[in-house]
Amino acid sequence: MVSEIIWEPLDYTGSLPPASFGHTLAQISKTRILLFGGAIGNPGDYRMTNNAYVYNLFKSSWSILHGILS
């Protein structure tokens, strides 16, 4: 028997990252995920970023990291 996957929106707090594409996600601890870089805008008219955000799985919260790149 195949289980059906159901997607549900999550409640969160903090600084939500902007919608992007081409970013990288990496699990950096048991409770945190790092979102780095990517592009914002539309294909053909976009801007690359060096944004870094951390998502805390237990707290359901986003935090922006400041000052990691010049």
PQR file with spaces between the fields and no chain letter, atoms N, CA, C, O and H, PARSE charges and radii, in Angstrom:
ATOM       1  N    MET     1       0.838   -1.177    0.000 -0.4000 1.5000
ATOM       2  CA   MET     1       0.000    0.000    0.000 -0.0000 2.0000
ATOM       3  C    MET     1       0.893    1.253    0.000  0.5500 1.7000
ATOM       4  O    MET     1       1.868    1.322    0.748 -0.5500 1.4000
ATOM       5  N    VAL     2       0.560    2.224   -0.826 -0.4000 1.5000
ATOM       6  CA   VAL     2       1.319    3.469   -0.940 -0.0000 2.0000
ATOM       7  C    VAL     2       0.635    4.542   -0.098  0.5500 1.7000
ATOM       8  O    VAL     2      -0.573    4.757   -0.205 -0.5500 1.4000
ATOM       9  H    VAL     2      -0.233    2.169   -1.434  0.4000 1.0000
ATOM      10  N    SER     3       1.421    5.206    0.734 -0.4000 1.5000
ATOM      11  CA   SER     3       0.875    6.288    1.555 -0.0000 2.0000
ATOM      12  C    SER     3       0.779    7.561    0.736  0.5500 1.7000
ATOM      13  O    SER     3       1.629    7.836   -0.111 -0.5500 1.4000
ATOM      14  H    SER     3       2.402    5.031    0.821  0.4000 1.0000
ATOM      15  N    GLU     4      -0.254    8.325    0.995 -0.4000 1.5000
ATOM      16  CA   GLU     4      -0.432    9.605    0.327 -0.0000 2.0000
ATOM      17  C    GLU     4       0.327   10.681    1.089  0.5500 1.7000
ATOM      18  O    GLU     4       0.249   10.741    2.316 -0.5500 1.4000
ATOM      19  H    GLU     4      -0.945    8.101    1.682  0.4000 1.0000
ATOM      20  N    ILE     5       1.056   11.526    0.381 -0.4000 1.5000
ATOM      21  CA   ILE     5       1.780   12.628    0.995 -0.0000 2.0000
ATOM      22  C    ILE     5       0.861   13.838    1.020  0.5500 1.7000
ATOM      23  O    ILE     5       0.294   14.225   -0.002 -0.5500 1.4000
ATOM      24  H    ILE     5       1.119   11.477   -0.616  0.4000 1.0000
ATOM      25  N    ILE     6       0.721   14.427    2.195 -0.4000 1.5000
ATOM      26  CA   ILE     6      -0.115   15.607    2.348 -0.0000 2.0000
ATOM      27  C    ILE     6       0.761   16.761    2.826  0.5500 1.7000
ATOM      28  O    ILE     6       1.413   16.666    3.866 -0.5500 1.4000
ATOM      29  H    ILE     6       1.181   14.113    3.025  0.4000 1.0000
ATOM      30  N    TRP     7       0.771   17.850    2.058 -0.4000 1.5000
ATOM      31  CA   TRP     7       1.541   19.039    2.415 -0.0000 2.0000
ATOM      32  C    TRP     7       0.639   19.985    3.177  0.5500 1.7000
ATOM      33  O    TRP     7      -0.488   20.255    2.762 -0.5500 1.4000
ATOM      34  H    TRP     7       0.241   17.927    1.214  0.4000 1.0000
ATOM      35  N    GLU     8       1.138   20.489    4.296 -0.4000 1.5000
ATOM      36  CA   GLU     8       0.388   21.438    5.093 -0.0000 2.0000
ATOM      37  C    GLU     8       1.268   22.651    5.391  0.5500 1.7000
ATOM      38  O    GLU     8       2.470   22.499    5.608 -0.5500 1.4000
ATOM      39  H    GLU     8       2.053   20.270    4.634  0.4000 1.0000
ATOM      40  N    PRO     9       0.682   23.864    5.405 -0.5600 1.5000
ATOM      41  CA   PRO     9       1.476   25.040    5.742  0.2800 2.0000
ATOM      42  C    PRO     9       1.928   24.979    7.204  0.5500 1.7000
ATOM      43  O    PRO     9       1.222   24.461    8.069 -0.5500 1.4000
ATOM      44  N    LEU    10       3.119   25.518    7.454 -0.4000 1.5000
ATOM      45  CA   LEU    10       3.663   25.551    8.807 -0.0000 2.0000
ATOM      46  C    LEU    10       3.507   26.951    9.393  0.5500 1.7000
ATOM      47  O    LEU    10       3.620   27.951    8.685 -0.5500 1.4000
ATOM      48  H    LEU    10       3.693   25.939    6.752  0.4000 1.0000
ATOM      49  N    ASP    11       3.250   27.004   10.672 -0.4000 1.5000
ATOM      50  CA   ASP    11       3.305   28.281   11.384 -0.0000 2.0000
ATOM      51  C    ASP    11       4.757   28.529   11.763  0.5500 1.7000
ATOM      52  O    ASP    11       5.456   27.597   12.162 -0.5500 1.4000
ATOM      53  H    ASP    11       3.158   26.191   11.248  0.4000 1.0000
ATOM      54  N    TYR    12       5.218   29.757   11.645 -0.4000 1.5000
ATOM      55  CA   TYR    12       6.608   30.074   11.951 -0.0000 2.0000
ATOM      56  C    TYR    12       6.672   31.490   12.514  0.5500 1.7000
ATOM      57  O    TYR    12       5.720   32.265   12.423 -0.5500 1.4000
ATOM      58  H    TYR    12       4.651   30.513   11.320  0.4000 1.0000
ATOM      59  N    THR    13       7.825   31.797   13.095 -0.4000 1.5000
ATOM      60  CA   THR    13       8.085   33.149   13.575 -0.0000 2.0000
ATOM      61  C    THR    13       9.428   33.591   13.014  0.5500 1.7000
ATOM      62  O    THR    13      10.158   32.794   12.425 -0.5500 1.4000
ATOM      63  H    THR    13       8.598   31.167   13.168  0.4000 1.0000
ATOM      64  N    GLY    14       9.746   34.870   13.201 -0.4000 1.5000
ATOM      65  CA   GLY    14      11.053   35.364   12.802 -0.0000 2.0000
ATOM      66  C    GLY    14      11.082   36.011   11.438  0.5500 1.7000
ATOM      67  O    GLY    14      10.051   36.383   10.878 -0.5500 1.4000
ATOM      68  H    GLY    14       9.153   35.517   13.679  0.4000 1.0000
ATOM      69  N    SER    15      12.298   36.137   10.914 -0.4000 1.5000
ATOM      70  CA   SER    15      12.556   36.797    9.630 -0.0000 2.0000
ATOM      71  C    SER    15      12.495   35.784    8.497  0.5500 1.7000
ATOM      72  O    SER    15      13.452   35.045    8.270 -0.5500 1.4000
ATOM      73  H    SER    15      13.135   35.834   11.369  0.4000 1.0000
ATOM      74  N    LEU    16      11.381   35.746    7.792 -0.4000 1.5000
ATOM      75  CA   LEU    16      11.191   34.805    6.693 -0.0000 2.0000
ATOM      76  C    LEU    16      12.069   35.183    5.508  0.5500 1.7000
ATOM      77  O    LEU    16      12.088   36.348    5.111 -0.5500 1.4000
ATOM      78  H    LEU    16      10.603   36.347    7.978  0.4000 1.0000
ATOM      79  N    PRO    17      12.804   34.221    4.928 -0.5600 1.5000
ATOM      80  CA   PRO    17      13.604   34.535    3.734  0.2800 2.0000
ATOM      81  C    PRO    17      12.700   34.902    2.552  0.5500 1.7000
ATOM      82  O    PRO    17      11.568   34.426    2.465 -0.5500 1.4000
ATOM      83  N    PRO    18      13.197   35.745    1.648 -0.5600 1.5000
ATOM      84  CA   PRO    18      12.406   36.058    0.456  0.2800 2.0000
ATOM      85  C    PRO    18      12.326   34.828   -0.452  0.5500 1.7000
ATOM      86  O    PRO    18      13.183   33.946   -0.402 -0.5500 1.4000
ATOM      87  N    ALA    19      11.291   34.788   -1.272 -0.4000 1.5000
ATOM      88  CA   ALA    19      11.170   33.706   -2.258 -0.0000 2.0000
ATOM      89  C    ALA    19      12.403   33.742   -3.155  0.5500 1.7000
ATOM      90  O    ALA    19      12.811   34.810   -3.612 -0.5500 1.4000
ATOM      91  H    ALA    19      10.594   35.504   -1.313  0.4000 1.0000
ATOM      92  N    SER    20      12.993   32.580   -3.406 -0.4000 1.5000
ATOM      93  CA   SER    20      14.221   32.541   -4.205 -0.0000 2.0000
ATOM      94  C    SER    20      14.303   31.234   -4.976  0.5500 1.7000
ATOM      95  O    SER    20      13.528   30.304   -4.753 -0.5500 1.4000
ATOM      96  H    SER    20      12.661   31.713   -3.035  0.4000 1.0000
ATOM      97  N    PHE    21      15.266   31.193   -5.890 -0.4000 1.5000
ATOM      98  CA   PHE    21      15.576   29.947   -6.594 -0.0000 2.0000
ATOM      99  C    PHE    21      17.085   29.833   -6.700  0.5500 1.7000
ATOM     100  O    PHE    21      17.789   30.842   -6.674 -0.5500 1.4000
ATOM     101  H    PHE    21      15.896   31.948   -6.071  0.4000 1.0000
ATOM     102  N    GLY    22      17.583   28.622   -6.818 -0.4000 1.5000
ATOM     103  CA   GLY    22      19.014   28.399   -6.929 -0.0000 2.0000
ATOM     104  C    GLY    22      19.744   28.493   -5.601  0.5500 1.7000
ATOM     105  O    GLY    22      20.972   28.570   -5.576 -0.5500 1.4000
ATOM     106  H    GLY    22      17.011   27.802   -6.839  0.4000 1.0000
ATOM     107  N    HIS    23      19.011   28.486   -4.503 -0.4000 1.5000
ATOM     108  CA   HIS    23      19.646   28.558   -3.187 -0.0000 2.0000
ATOM     109  C    HIS    23      20.122   27.175   -2.746  0.5500 1.7000
ATOM     110  O    HIS    23      19.837   26.170   -3.397 -0.5500 1.4000
ATOM     111  H    HIS    23      18.014   28.423   -4.524  0.4000 1.0000
ATOM     112  N    THR    24      20.846   27.142   -1.639 -0.4000 1.5000
ATOM     113  CA   THR    24      21.332   25.891   -1.062 -0.0000 2.0000
ATOM     114  C    THR    24      20.745   25.731    0.328  0.5500 1.7000
ATOM     115  O    THR    24      20.678   26.690    1.096 -0.5500 1.4000
ATOM     116  H    THR    24      21.078   27.958   -1.110  0.4000 1.0000
ATOM     117  N    LEU    25      20.319   24.517    0.648 -0.4000 1.5000
ATOM     118  CA   LEU    25      19.868   24.180    1.998 -0.0000 2.0000
ATOM     119  C    LEU    25      20.790   23.110    2.546  0.5500 1.7000
ATOM     120  O    LEU    25      21.146   22.166    1.841 -0.5500 1.4000
ATOM     121  H    LEU    25      20.374   23.738    0.024  0.4000 1.0000
ATOM     122  N    ALA    26      21.177   23.258    3.805 -0.4000 1.5000
ATOM     123  CA   ALA    26      22.035   22.256    4.435 -0.0000 2.0000
ATOM     124  C    ALA    26      21.638   22.114    5.900  0.5500 1.7000
ATOM     125  O    ALA    26      21.422   23.107    6.594 -0.5500 1.4000
ATOM     126  H    ALA    26      20.888   24.025    4.378  0.4000 1.0000
ATOM     127  N    GLN    27      21.546   20.882    6.357 -0.4000 1.5000
ATOM     128  CA   GLN    27      21.289   20.653    7.775 -0.0000 2.0000
ATOM     129  C    GLN    27      22.605   20.847    8.513  0.5500 1.7000
ATOM     130  O    GLN    27      23.590   20.168    8.220 -0.5500 1.4000
ATOM     131  H    GLN    27      21.721   20.075    5.793  0.4000 1.0000
ATOM     132  N    ILE    28      22.626   21.780    9.479 -0.4000 1.5000
ATOM     133  CA   ILE    28      23.874   22.109   10.172 -0.0000 2.0000
ATOM     134  C    ILE    28      23.905   21.592   11.607  0.5500 1.7000
ATOM     135  O    ILE    28      24.945   21.651   12.263 -0.5500 1.4000
ATOM     136  H    ILE    28      21.826   22.331    9.717  0.4000 1.0000
ATOM     137  N    SER    29      22.781   21.091   12.096 -0.4000 1.5000
ATOM     138  CA   SER    29      22.719   20.443   13.403 -0.0000 2.0000
ATOM     139  C    SER    29      21.439   19.610   13.431  0.5500 1.7000
ATOM     140  O    SER    29      20.707   19.562   12.442 -0.5500 1.4000
ATOM     141  H    SER    29      21.936   21.044   11.563  0.4000 1.0000
ATOM     142  N    LYS    30      21.172   18.969   14.535 -0.4000 1.5000
ATOM     143  CA   LYS    30      19.945   18.168   14.634 -0.0000 2.0000
ATOM     144  C    LYS    30      18.694   19.030   14.595  0.5500 1.7000
ATOM     145  O    LYS    30      17.609   18.549   14.268 -0.5500 1.4000
ATOM     146  H    LYS    30      21.766   19.007   15.339  0.4000 1.0000
ATOM     147  N    THR    31      18.848   20.302   14.928 -0.4000 1.5000
ATOM     148  CA   THR    31      17.673   21.173   15.030 -0.0000 2.0000
ATOM     149  C    THR    31      17.678   22.356   14.075  0.5500 1.7000
ATOM     150  O    THR    31      16.727   23.138   14.074 -0.5500 1.4000
ATOM     151  H    THR    31      19.729   20.692   15.194  0.4000 1.0000
ATOM     152  N    ARG    32      18.730   22.514   13.252 -0.4000 1.5000
ATOM     153  CA   ARG    32      18.821   23.715   12.414 -0.0000 2.0000
ATOM     154  C    ARG    32      19.159   23.403   10.964  0.5500 1.7000
ATOM     155  O    ARG    32      19.925   22.489   10.657 -0.5500 1.4000
ATOM     156  H    ARG    32      19.503   21.879   13.253  0.4000 1.0000
ATOM     157  N    ILE    33      18.553   24.207   10.077 -0.4000 1.5000
ATOM     158  CA   ILE    33      18.797   24.114    8.638 -0.0000 2.0000
ATOM     159  C    ILE    33      19.257   25.490    8.156  0.5500 1.7000
ATOM     160  O    ILE    33      18.656   26.506    8.507 -0.5500 1.4000
ATOM     161  H    ILE    33      17.932   24.950   10.327  0.4000 1.0000
ATOM     162  N    LEU    34      20.319   25.522    7.355 -0.4000 1.5000
ATOM     163  CA   LEU    34      20.855   26.757    6.796 -0.0000 2.0000
ATOM     164  C    LEU    34      20.373   26.915    5.362  0.5500 1.7000
ATOM     165  O    LEU    34      20.478   25.987    4.560 -0.5500 1.4000
ATOM     166  H    LEU    34      20.807   24.697    7.070  0.4000 1.0000
ATOM     167  N    LEU    35      19.844   28.092    5.042 -0.4000 1.5000
ATOM     168  CA   LEU    35      19.485   28.456    3.671 -0.0000 2.0000
ATOM     169  C    LEU    35      20.475   29.534    3.249  0.5500 1.7000
ATOM     170  O    LEU    35      20.593   30.562    3.915 -0.5500 1.4000
ATOM     171  H    LEU    35      19.758   28.845    5.694  0.4000 1.0000
ATOM     172  N    PHE    36      21.190   29.307    2.143 -0.4000 1.5000
ATOM     173  CA   PHE    36      22.199   30.270    1.697 -0.0000 2.0000
ATOM     174  C    PHE    36      22.017   30.620    0.235  0.5500 1.7000
ATOM     175  O    PHE    36      21.747   29.760   -0.603 -0.5500 1.4000
ATOM     176  H    PHE    36      21.095   28.472    1.601  0.4000 1.0000
ATOM     177  N    GLY    37      22.173   31.909   -0.055 -0.4000 1.5000
ATOM     178  CA   GLY    37      22.254   32.402   -1.419 -0.0000 2.0000
ATOM     179  C    GLY    37      20.974   32.260   -2.213  0.5500 1.7000
ATOM     180  O    GLY    37      19.867   32.297   -1.675 -0.5500 1.4000
ATOM     181  H    GLY    37      22.392   32.608    0.626  0.4000 1.0000
ATOM     182  N    GLY    38      21.159   32.097   -3.495 -0.4000 1.5000
ATOM     183  CA   GLY    38      20.042   32.002   -4.415 -0.0000 2.0000
ATOM     184  C    GLY    38      19.825   33.298   -5.159  0.5500 1.7000
ATOM     185  O    GLY    38      20.577   34.261   -5.007 -0.5500 1.4000
ATOM     186  H    GLY    38      22.058   32.067   -3.933  0.4000 1.0000
ATOM     187  N    ALA    39      18.795   33.303   -5.957 -0.4000 1.5000
ATOM     188  CA   ALA    39      18.453   34.464   -6.761 -0.0000 2.0000
ATOM     189  C    ALA    39      17.013   34.860   -6.449  0.5500 1.7000
ATOM     190  O    ALA    39      16.152   34.009   -6.227 -0.5500 1.4000
ATOM     191  H    ALA    39      18.184   32.521   -6.081  0.4000 1.0000
ATOM     192  N    ILE    40      16.772   36.173   -6.439 -0.4000 1.5000
ATOM     193  CA   ILE    40      15.414   36.668   -6.264 -0.0000 2.0000
ATOM     194  C    ILE    40      15.016   37.439   -7.505  0.5500 1.7000
ATOM     195  O    ILE    40      15.852   38.065   -8.156 -0.5500 1.4000
ATOM     196  H    ILE    40      17.471   36.864   -6.620  0.4000 1.0000
ATOM     197  N    GLY    41      13.745   37.390   -7.826 -0.4000 1.5000
ATOM     198  CA   GLY    41      13.241   38.017   -9.045 -0.0000 2.0000
ATOM     199  C    GLY    41      12.667   36.951   -9.957  0.5500 1.7000
ATOM     200  O    GLY    41      12.254   35.882   -9.509 -0.5500 1.4000
ATOM     201  H    GLY    41      13.065   36.881   -7.297  0.4000 1.0000
ATOM     202  N    ASN    42      12.648   37.262  -11.246 -0.4000 1.5000
ATOM     203  CA   ASN    42      12.101   36.356  -12.245 -0.0000 2.0000
ATOM     204  C    ASN    42      13.220   35.813  -13.121  0.5500 1.7000
ATOM     205  O    ASN    42      14.237   36.482  -13.303 -0.5500 1.4000
ATOM     206  H    ASN    42      12.984   38.131  -11.610  0.4000 1.0000
ATOM     207  N    PRO    43      13.052   34.616  -13.664 -0.5600 1.5000
ATOM     208  CA   PRO    43      14.060   34.126  -14.607  0.2800 2.0000
ATOM     209  C    PRO    43      14.265   35.159  -15.729  0.5500 1.7000
ATOM     210  O    PRO    43      13.300   35.645  -16.317 -0.5500 1.4000
ATOM     211  N    GLY    44      15.511   35.479  -16.010 -0.4000 1.5000
ATOM     212  CA   GLY    44      15.833   36.486  -17.015 -0.0000 2.0000
ATOM     213  C    GLY    44      15.937   37.886  -16.433  0.5500 1.7000
ATOM     214  O    GLY    44      16.502   38.772  -17.073 -0.5500 1.4000
ATOM     215  H    GLY    44      16.296   35.084  -15.532  0.4000 1.0000
ATOM     216  N    ASP    45      15.410   38.108  -15.241 -0.4000 1.5000
ATOM     217  CA   ASP    45      15.474   39.410  -14.582 -0.0000 2.0000
ATOM     218  C    ASP    45      15.580   39.171  -13.077  0.5500 1.7000
ATOM     219  O    ASP    45      14.615   39.368  -12.339 -0.5500 1.4000
ATOM     220  H    ASP    45      14.950   37.388  -14.721  0.4000 1.0000
ATOM     221  N    TYR    46      16.764   38.743  -12.632 -0.4000 1.5000
ATOM     222  CA   TYR    46      16.937   38.362  -11.244 -0.0000 2.0000
ATOM     223  C    TYR    46      18.239   38.932  -10.683  0.5500 1.7000
ATOM     224  O    TYR    46      19.089   39.427  -11.424 -0.5500 1.4000
ATOM     225  H    TYR    46      17.547   38.582  -13.232  0.4000 1.0000
ATOM     226  N    ARG    47      18.374   38.852   -9.360 -0.4000 1.5000
ATOM     227  CA   ARG    47      19.562   39.334   -8.654 -0.0000 2.0000
ATOM     228  C    ARG    47      20.051   38.218   -7.737  0.5500 1.7000
ATOM     229  O    ARG    47      19.275   37.656   -6.964 -0.5500 1.4000
ATOM     230  H    ARG    47      17.684   38.450   -8.759  0.4000 1.0000
ATOM     231  N    MET    48      21.344   37.899   -7.827 -0.4000 1.5000
ATOM     232  CA   MET    48      21.937   36.894   -6.953 -0.0000 2.0000
ATOM     233  C    MET    48      22.117   37.491   -5.560  0.5500 1.7000
ATOM     234  O    MET    48      22.388   38.684   -5.425 -0.5500 1.4000
ATOM     235  H    MET    48      21.974   38.355   -8.456  0.4000 1.0000
ATOM     236  N    THR    49      21.966   36.664   -4.523 -0.4000 1.5000
ATOM     237  CA   THR    49      22.107   37.149   -3.152 -0.0000 2.0000
ATOM     238  C    THR    49      23.166   36.336   -2.402  0.5500 1.7000
ATOM     239  O    THR    49      23.559   35.251   -2.830 -0.5500 1.4000
ATOM     240  H    THR    49      21.745   35.695   -4.632  0.4000 1.0000
ATOM     241  N    ASN    50      23.606   36.882   -1.291 -0.4000 1.5000
ATOM     242  CA   ASN    50      24.444   36.124   -0.377 -0.0000 2.0000
ATOM     243  C    ASN    50      23.743   36.036    0.985  0.5500 1.7000
ATOM     244  O    ASN    50      24.394   35.970    2.028 -0.5500 1.4000
ATOM     245  H    ASN    50      23.286   37.764   -0.944  0.4000 1.0000
ATOM     246  N    ASN    51      22.417   36.037    0.955 -0.4000 1.5000
ATOM     247  CA   ASN    51      21.623   35.934    2.176 -0.0000 2.0000
ATOM     248  C    ASN    51      21.876   34.596    2.862  0.5500 1.7000
ATOM     249  O    ASN    51      22.098   33.579    2.204 -0.5500 1.4000
ATOM     250  H    ASN    51      21.888   36.091    0.108  0.4000 1.0000
ATOM     251  N    ALA    52      21.840   34.612    4.188 -0.4000 1.5000
ATOM     252  CA   ALA    52      21.955   33.383    4.967 -0.0000 2.0000
ATOM     253  C    ALA    52      20.911   33.412    6.080  0.5500 1.7000
ATOM     254  O    ALA    52      20.867   34.345    6.882 -0.5500 1.4000
ATOM     255  H    ALA    52      21.661   35.438    4.722  0.4000 1.0000
ATOM     256  N    TYR    53      20.080   32.387    6.116 -0.4000 1.5000
ATOM     257  CA   TYR    53      19.026   32.254    7.114 -0.0000 2.0000
ATOM     258  C    TYR    53      19.150   30.891    7.777  0.5500 1.7000
ATOM     259  O    TYR    53      19.587   29.923    7.154 -0.5500 1.4000
ATOM     260  H    TYR    53      20.116   31.629    5.464  0.4000 1.0000
ATOM     261  N    VAL    54      18.764   30.823    9.044 -0.4000 1.5000
ATOM     262  CA   VAL    54      18.741   29.549    9.758 -0.0000 2.0000
ATOM     263  C    VAL    54      17.312   29.290   10.210  0.5500 1.7000
ATOM     264  O    VAL    54      16.648   30.168   10.761 -0.5500 1.4000
ATOM     265  H    VAL    54      18.409   31.609    9.551  0.4000 1.0000
ATOM     266  N    TYR    55      16.850   28.059    9.966 -0.4000 1.5000
ATOM     267  CA   TYR    55      15.526   27.636   10.430 -0.0000 2.0000
ATOM     268  C    TYR    55      15.698   26.678   11.593  0.5500 1.7000
ATOM     269  O    TYR    55      16.384   25.664   11.468 -0.5500 1.4000
ATOM     270  H    TYR    55      17.390   27.346    9.519  0.4000 1.0000
ATOM     271  N    ASN    56      15.074   26.993   12.733 -0.4000 1.5000
ATOM     272  CA   ASN    56      15.115   26.140   13.907 -0.0000 2.0000
ATOM     273  C    ASN    56      13.897   25.221   13.863  0.5500 1.7000
ATOM     274  O    ASN    56      12.760   25.684   13.949 -0.5500 1.4000
ATOM     275  H    ASN    56      14.516   27.817   12.834  0.4000 1.0000
ATOM     276  N    LEU    57      14.138   23.921   13.728 -0.4000 1.5000
ATOM     277  CA   LEU    57      13.055   22.960   13.582 -0.0000 2.0000
ATOM     278  C    LEU    57      12.185   22.856   14.829  0.5500 1.7000
ATOM     279  O    LEU    57      10.972   22.682   14.713 -0.5500 1.4000
ATOM     280  H    LEU    57      15.062   23.545   13.657  0.4000 1.0000
ATOM     281  N    PHE    58      12.775   22.958   16.014 -0.4000 1.5000
ATOM     282  CA   PHE    58      12.006   22.830   17.257 -0.0000 2.0000
ATOM     283  C    PHE    58      11.190   24.080   17.564  0.5500 1.7000
ATOM     284  O    PHE    58      10.067   23.988   18.060 -0.5500 1.4000
ATOM     285  H    PHE    58      13.760   23.099   16.107  0.4000 1.0000
ATOM     286  N    LYS    59      11.750   25.240   17.269 -0.4000 1.5000
ATOM     287  CA   LYS    59      11.053   26.499   17.564 -0.0000 2.0000
ATOM     288  C    LYS    59      10.201   26.988   16.394  0.5500 1.7000
ATOM     289  O    LYS    59       9.429   27.934   16.548 -0.5500 1.4000
ATOM     290  H    LYS    59      12.662   25.315   16.866  0.4000 1.0000
ATOM     291  N    SER    60      10.331   26.352   15.224 -0.4000 1.5000
ATOM     292  CA   SER    60       9.647   26.796   14.000 -0.0000 2.0000
ATOM     293  C    SER    60       9.897   28.281   13.763  0.5500 1.7000
ATOM     294  O    SER    60       8.966   29.057   13.551 -0.5500 1.4000
ATOM     295  H    SER    60      10.958   25.583   15.098  0.4000 1.0000
ATOM     296  N    SER    61      11.183   28.662   13.803 -0.4000 1.5000
ATOM     297  CA   SER    61      11.512   30.070   13.637 -0.0000 2.0000
ATOM     298  C    SER    61      12.678   30.260   12.669  0.5500 1.7000
ATOM     299  O    SER    61      13.602   29.449   12.613 -0.5500 1.4000
ATOM     300  H    SER    61      11.939   28.031   13.976  0.4000 1.0000
ATOM     301  N    TRP    62      12.608   31.353   11.910 -0.4000 1.5000
ATOM     302  CA   TRP    62      13.654   31.763   10.992 -0.0000 2.0000
ATOM     303  C    TRP    62      14.478   32.877   11.620  0.5500 1.7000
ATOM     304  O    TRP    62      13.937   33.734   12.318 -0.5500 1.4000
ATOM     305  H    TRP    62      11.857   32.012   11.955  0.4000 1.0000
ATOM     306  N    SER    63      15.784   32.868   11.378 -0.4000 1.5000
ATOM     307  CA   SER    63      16.687   33.940   11.804 -0.0000 2.0000
ATOM     308  C    SER    63      17.604   34.269   10.639  0.5500 1.7000
ATOM     309  O    SER    63      18.090   33.374    9.947 -0.5500 1.4000
ATOM     310  H    SER    63      16.225   32.172   10.811  0.4000 1.0000
ATOM     311  N    ILE    64      17.837   35.559   10.427 -0.4000 1.5000
ATOM     312  CA   ILE    64      18.789   35.961    9.394 -0.0000 2.0000
ATOM     313  C    ILE    64      20.173   36.080   10.044  0.5500 1.7000
ATOM     314  O    ILE    64      20.295   36.569   11.168 -0.5500 1.4000
ATOM     315  H    ILE    64      17.442   36.285   10.989  0.4000 1.0000
ATOM     316  N    LEU    65      21.199   35.637    9.343 -0.4000 1.5000
ATOM     317  CA   LEU    65      22.575   35.778    9.816 -0.0000 2.0000
ATOM     318  C    LEU    65      23.162   37.024    9.180  0.5500 1.7000
ATOM     319  O    LEU    65      23.130   37.177    7.959 -0.5500 1.4000
ATOM     320  H    LEU    65      21.101   35.240    8.431  0.4000 1.0000
ATOM     321  N    HIS    66      23.694   37.908    9.996 -0.4000 1.5000
ATOM     322  CA   HIS    66      24.282   39.165    9.511 -0.0000 2.0000
ATOM     323  C    HIS    66      25.792   39.108    9.633  0.5500 1.7000
ATOM     324  O    HIS    66      26.328   38.506   10.563 -0.5500 1.4000
ATOM     325  H    HIS    66      23.720   37.783   10.988  0.4000 1.0000
ATOM     326  N    GLY    67      26.471   39.737    8.692 -0.4000 1.5000
ATOM     327  CA   GLY    67      27.906   39.930    8.800 -0.0000 2.0000
ATOM     328  C    GLY    67      28.774   38.724    8.495  0.5500 1.7000
ATOM     329  O    GLY    67      29.946   38.700    8.869 -0.5500 1.4000
ATOM     330  H    GLY    67      26.035   40.227    7.937  0.4000 1.0000
ATOM     331  N    ILE    68      28.211   37.702    7.812 -0.4000 1.5000
ATOM     332  CA   ILE    68      29.067   36.563    7.501 -0.0000 2.0000
ATOM     333  C    ILE    68      29.854   36.767    6.214  0.5500 1.7000
ATOM     334  O    ILE    68      30.885   36.129    6.001 -0.5500 1.4000
ATOM     335  H    ILE    68      27.259   37.721    7.509  0.4000 1.0000
ATOM     336  N    LEU    69      29.362   37.660    5.355 -0.4000 1.5000
ATOM     337  CA   LEU    69      30.070   37.962    4.104 -0.0000 2.0000
ATOM     338  C    LEU    69      30.176   39.468    3.965  0.5500 1.7000
ATOM     339  O    LEU    69      29.296   40.200    4.417 -0.5500 1.4000
ATOM     340  H    LEU    69      28.524   38.177    5.527  0.4000 1.0000
ATOM     341  N    SER    70      31.236   39.930    3.348 -0.4000 1.5000
ATOM     342  CA   SER    70      31.380   41.373    3.129 -0.0000 2.0000
ATOM     343  C    SER    70      30.904   41.722    1.746  0.5500 1.7000
ATOM     344  O    SER    70      30.939   42.890    1.357 -0.5500 1.4000
ATOM     345  H    SER    70      31.951   39.335    2.980  0.4000 1.0000
